[in-house]
């Protein structure tokens, strides 16, 4: 039994490259930083002393160890 590889024509290759390009650009767009970022601050004993949360609009909110809001800043 003999198998022959199909040789893609120019139209098929262009279509494949277009599909790969669209998939790559879509993937890169979804990797953009759009989620909130949380940071916890700890003392030498490992206890949480405070935290910050930065949202997608660039607003950073500061919290004390009990979770109460102590301030915020916009960048």
ZADRENSE-149544 format. One record per residue (C-alpha): x, y, z; residue in one letter; chain. Coordinates in Angstrom, 1 decimal, decimal comma. Layout:
BEGIN
+--------+--------+--------+------+------+
:      u :      v :      w : code : unit :
+--------+--------+--------+------+------+
:      X :      Y :      Z :    A :    A :
...
+--------+--------+--------+------+------+
***
This chain:
BEGIN
+--------+--------+--------+------+------+
:      u :      v :      w : code : unit :
+--------+--------+--------+------+------+
:    0,0 :    0,0 :    0,0 :    X :    A :
:    1,4 :    3,4 :   -1,0 :    X :    A :
:    0,5 :    6,7 :    0,7 :    X :    A :
:    1,2 :   10,0 :   -1,0 :    X :    A :
:    1,3 :   13,3 :    1,0 :    X :    A :
:   -1,1 :   15,9 :   -0,2 :    X :    A :
:    0,8 :   19,1 :   -1,3 :    X :    A :
:   -1,2 :   22,1 :   -0,1 :    X :    A :
:   -1,9 :   24,7 :   -2,8 :    X :    A :
:   -1,4 :   28,4 :   -2,3 :    X :    A :
:   -5,0 :   29,2 :   -1,4 :    X :    A :
:   -5,0 :   26,6 :    1,4 :    X :    A :
:   -1,7 :   27,9 :    2,9 :    X :    A :
:   -3,0 :   31,5 :    2,9 :    X :    A :
:   -6,2 :   30,4 :    4,6 :    X :    A :
:   -4,3 :   28,4 :    7,2 :    X :    A :
:   -1,9 :   31,3 :    7,9 :    X :    A :
:   -4,9 :   33,6 :    8,3 :    X :    A :
:   -6,5 :   31,3 :   10,8 :    X :    A :
:   -3,3 :   30,9 :   12,8 :    X :    A :
:   -2,8 :   34,7 :   12,8 :    X :    A :
:   -6,3 :   35,3 :   14,1 :    X :    A :
:   -5,9 :   32,7 :   16,8 :    X :    A :
:   -2,6 :   34,2 :   17,9 :    X :    A :
:   -4,0 :   37,7 :   18,1 :    X :    A :
:   -7,0 :   36,6 :   20,0 :    X :    A :
:   -4,8 :   34,8 :   22,5 :    X :    A :
:   -2,6 :   37,8 :   23,0 :    X :    A :
:   -5,6 :   40,1 :   23,5 :    X :    A :
:   -7,0 :   37,8 :   26,2 :    X :    A :
:   -3,6 :   37,9 :   28,0 :    X :    A :
:   -3,7 :   41,6 :   28,5 :    X :    A :
:   -3,8 :   42,7 :   32,1 :    X :    A :
:   -7,5 :   43,2 :   32,8 :    X :    A :
:   -7,8 :   41,5 :   36,2 :    X :    A :
:   -7,5 :   42,9 :   39,6 :    X :    A :
:   -4,2 :   42,4 :   41,4 :    X :    A :
:   -4,0 :   41,6 :   45,2 :    X :    A :
:   -1,0 :   41,9 :   47,5 :    X :    A :
:   -0,8 :   40,9 :   51,1 :    X :    A :
:    1,7 :   42,4 :   53,5 :    X :    A :
:    3,1 :   40,2 :   56,4 :    X :    A :
:    5,2 :   40,8 :   59,4 :    X :    A :
:    8,3 :   38,8 :   60,5 :    X :    A :
:    6,0 :   36,2 :   62,2 :    X :    A :
:    4,0 :   35,7 :   59,0 :    X :    A :
:    0,8 :   37,5 :   60,2 :    X :    A :
:   -1,1 :   39,6 :   57,7 :    X :    A :
:   -0,6 :   43,3 :   58,5 :    X :    A :
:   -2,5 :   44,7 :   55,5 :    X :    A :
:   -3,2 :   44,3 :   51,8 :    X :    A :
:   -3,8 :   46,2 :   48,6 :    X :    A :
:   -6,0 :   45,6 :   45,7 :    X :    A :
:   -5,5 :   47,3 :   42,3 :    X :    A :
:   -8,5 :   47,1 :   39,9 :    X :    A :
:   -8,4 :   47,3 :   36,1 :    X :    A :
:   -8,9 :   51,1 :   36,2 :    X :    A :
:   -5,7 :   51,6 :   38,1 :    X :    A :
:   -7,3 :   52,4 :   41,5 :    X :    A :
:   -5,4 :   50,9 :   44,4 :    X :    A :
:   -7,3 :   50,3 :   47,6 :    X :    A :
:   -5,4 :   49,8 :   50,9 :    X :    A :
:   -6,8 :   47,6 :   53,7 :    X :    A :
:   -5,6 :   47,0 :   57,3 :    X :    A :
:   -5,2 :   43,6 :   58,9 :    X :    A :
:   -8,9 :   43,4 :   59,7 :    X :    A :
:   -9,9 :   44,1 :   56,1 :    X :    A :
:  -11,1 :   47,7 :   56,7 :    X :    A :
:  -10,4 :   50,2 :   53,9 :    X :    A :
:   -7,7 :   52,6 :   55,0 :    X :    A :
:   -7,3 :   54,6 :   51,8 :    X :    A :
:   -7,1 :   54,5 :   48,0 :    X :    A :
:   -5,2 :   56,1 :   45,2 :    X :    A :
:   -5,6 :   56,4 :   41,4 :    X :    A :
:   -2,6 :   56,2 :   39,1 :    X :    A :
+--------+--------+--------+------+------+
***
